[in-house]
């Protein structure tokens, strides 16, 4: 059985004992969170908050370099970004 959940503006297809990496959610390692459910394997909806997950760890993603340049205008900008991420283990569906 699987479910489609939404968190951080993205949708994930999950099953029991799956590990997924999502945008940062509040909480410490070992705490549980509930995720908004869209559909299940049977095609019906479970309703809001039926999928529970355990937070495995909070971490940071790889650095992404943003580089802007305009030719012949003496304009050059370099910036970096590291996204905060949360690793979740799905404990139960519904």
N, C-alpha and C positions, 0 to 999 in steps of 0.2 A: 504494500500500500504506500502511496506517496501523496504529498500535498504540495501546493504552490503557495508560498508565503511571500509577503511584501515587507521589505524593510529598507530604509535608506533610499527610497525612490526606485528600487530595483526589485525584480521578482526572481525567486529561487525555487527550483524543484527539489524537494527534500524527502527523505525517507528516514525511518528510525535509525539511530546510531550514525547518521551522516555528520561530517564536519564541514562547515562552510565558513568563509571569511567574508564579513560584511563591514559596512561603515560603522564607526564607533558607536556603541551603545553604552549607556551608563550602567555601572555595576562592577563588582570585583570578581576575580577568578573564583569559581565555585558557586556563585549565585545563579539563580534561575530567572529567565525572562520568558514572556509569552509573545508570540508573533501573530500578526494579522494574517488570516487564512483567506485565500481566494477560492480555490477548488481542491477537491480530493480525487483519488483514483476512480471513485464511483461516479464522478461528474457532478455531485451535489456540493453544497458549501457546508463547511463545518461551523461557520460563524466566527466572530472575532475572538481572538485569544485562546484558541484551542490547541495550538501547537506550542509545546514547551521546549525550551532549550537551556542548556547549561553553558555558562561562559567558561571557556577553557583558558584563554589568556587575552590580554590587551597588548597590542603591538603597533609598530609603525611600518608602513609599506616602504617600498623602494623609492629613492629620490627621483623625481621627474624634473628635468631641466627645461625651463622655458627660455628660449632665446629669440629676441626680436632684433631685426636689423633693417634699416632703410638705406639702400644704396645711395651713395653720393650726398648724403645729408649729415654725415658724422654722427649717426644715431645708432647705438648698440646697447642693448639691455640684456642682462643675464639674471635669471631668478630661478630658485629651486623650490620644490614643494614635496613634502612627505605626508601622506594621508594617514590618519589614525584609524586603526582597524581593530575589530573584535573577532576572535575565533570562537564559533559556537558549535556545540555538539547537540544534535537533536535527540531529546530523550523520549518524547511521546507525541503521537498524533491523535488528537481528539479524545 
